[in-house]
Amino acid sequence: MPVPNTGTVAPFAAGVRCVCPRCGKGPLFQGFLTVVDRCASCGLELARNDSGDGPAIFLIFILGFLVVPVALWVAMSVDWPLWIHAILWSVVILGLALGMLRPAKGILIALQYRHRREEYGGDAKP
């Protein structure tokens, strides 16, 4: 069944590219995680969103699911001191979390726009 045309960019595509969820052209962030007040291209009021701690919570679960088994496998395969494991996996998790936080926040903002469009300045759902 085809998805009806909602006039928006796909939430996953907009989030990964960190662009406006309505037009797909204007940047979503100024700085690392600060959301712009308005889209430079279409004027959508992006400051009204509230992603809260959602992206961080999702990443905690996703990274825990992906990294812990790998860390356990490596710990069983090699005989490194515990302090090397602590440093290695702390750096891996911190790097992955920081690298994935911006796209995760963008995806959540785009999903909020798709499902609660009326909160973004009066856009009506089709």
C-alpha positions in Angstrom: 0.0 0.0 0.0 1.6 3.3 -1.0 2.1 6.0 1.6 -0.1 9.0 0.9 1.6 12.2 -0.1 1.8 14.4 3.0 3.9 17.1 1.4 6.8 16.4 3.8 10.2 14.7 3.5 10.4 11.2 4.9 11.2 11.5 8.6 14.2 9.1 8.5 15.7 10.9 5.5 15.1 14.4 7.0 16.5 13.3 10.4 19.7 11.6 9.0 20.4 14.6 6.7 19.4 17.0 9.6 17.2 19.2 7.4 13.7 20.7 7.8 11.0 18.0 8.0 8.6 20.0 5.8 10.8 21.2 2.9 13.9 19.1 3.2 16.1 22.1 2.3 16.8 24.3 5.4 19.2 23.2 8.1 17.7 21.8 11.3 20.4 22.7 13.7 22.6 25.6 14.5 25.6 24.4 16.3 25.7 20.8 17.5 22.3 20.2 19.0 20.6 23.6 19.0 17.5 23.6 16.8 17.0 26.7 14.6 14.0 28.9 15.4 12.7 28.9 11.9 13.6 27.0 8.7 15.6 29.3 6.4 13.9 27.9 3.4 10.2 27.5 4.2 9.8 29.4 7.5 8.5 26.5 9.6 8.7 27.3 13.3 11.0 24.5 14.5 11.5 26.1 17.9 8.2 24.7 19.0 9.5 21.1 19.1 10.3 19.3 22.3 12.3 16.1 21.7 13.3 16.1 25.4 15.5 13.1 26.4 13.9 10.8 23.8 16.9 10.6 21.5 19.4 9.9 24.3 17.2 7.2 25.8 16.8 5.5 22.4 20.5 5.6 21.9 21.2 4.2 25.4 19.1 1.1 24.5 20.4 0.8 20.9 24.1 1.1 21.8 23.7 -1.2 24.8 22.1 -3.8 22.6 24.9 -3.5 20.0 28.0 -2.8 22.0 27.7 -5.0 25.1 27.7 -8.3 23.2 30.7 -7.2 21.2 32.5 -6.1 24.3 31.8 -9.4 26.0 33.0 -11.3 22.9 36.3 -9.3 22.8 36.8 -9.7 26.6 36.5 -13.5 26.2 38.7 -13.6 23.1 41.7 -11.5 24.3 43.5 -11.3 27.6 43.8 -7.5 28.1 43.9 -5.9 31.5 40.6 -4.5 32.8 41.7 -0.9 32.5 42.2 -1.3 28.8 38.7 -2.6 28.3 37.3 0.3 30.4 39.1 2.9 28.3 38.4 1.2 25.0 34.7 0.7 25.5 34.1 4.1 27.1 35.6 5.7 24.0 33.6 3.5 21.7 30.3 4.2 23.4 30.9 7.9 23.8 32.0 8.3 20.2 29.0 6.3 18.9 26.6 8.2 21.2 27.9 11.6 20.1 27.9 10.6 16.5 24.4 9.3 16.5 22.7 11.9 18.8 22.3 14.6 16.2 20.6 12.3 13.5 18.5 10.6 16.3 17.2 14.1 17.4 16.6 15.0 13.8 14.6 11.8 13.2 12.5 12.4 16.4 11.8 16.0 15.4 10.7 14.9 11.9 8.4 12.2 13.4 6.9 14.7 15.7 6.3 17.0 12.8 4.7 14.2 10.8 2.3 13.1 13.5 1.7 16.3 15.4 1.8 18.9 12.6 -0.7 21.2 14.2 1.8 22.1 17.0 4.2 23.5 14.4 2.5 26.8 13.6 -0.9 25.7 12.3 -0.1 23.3 9.5 -3.1 21.0 9.2 -2.8 17.3 8.6 -3.9 16.2 5.1 
